[in-house]
Amino acid sequence: MPSDQPPAVNVDARGLRCPWPVLRLDRAFRDGAMVVDLASDDPGAASEVTAYAAQRGFDLVVTPEGFNVRRR
């Protein structure tokens, strides 16, 4: 990761069902995070996190472990 990139905040939402993964993601951003790596094993999280990122204009990358969400 380039040095000018802010470090990611790791949010582990494994074992939590929707809406909790998105609520944890939102909390991290409200607490000032610029980048969040969200780990979630809830099948419904994919659509919820995608909608959350799109609604806020955030960049989203889906990874094998979960999601990387970044403020623009």
Stockholm file with secondary structure:
# STOCKHOLM 1.0

chainA/1-72         MPSDQPPAVNVDARGLRCPWPVLRLDRAFRDGAMVVDLASDDPGAASEVTAYAAQRGFDLVVTPEGFNVRRR
#=GR chainA/1-72 SS CCTTSCCCEEEECTTCCTTHHHHHHHHHHHTTCSEEEEECCCTTHHHHHHHHHHHHTCEEEEETTEEEEECC
#=GC SS_cons        CCTTSCCCEEEECTTCCTTHHHHHHHHHHHTTCSEEEEECCCTTHHHHHHHHHHHHTCEEEEETTEEEEECC
//
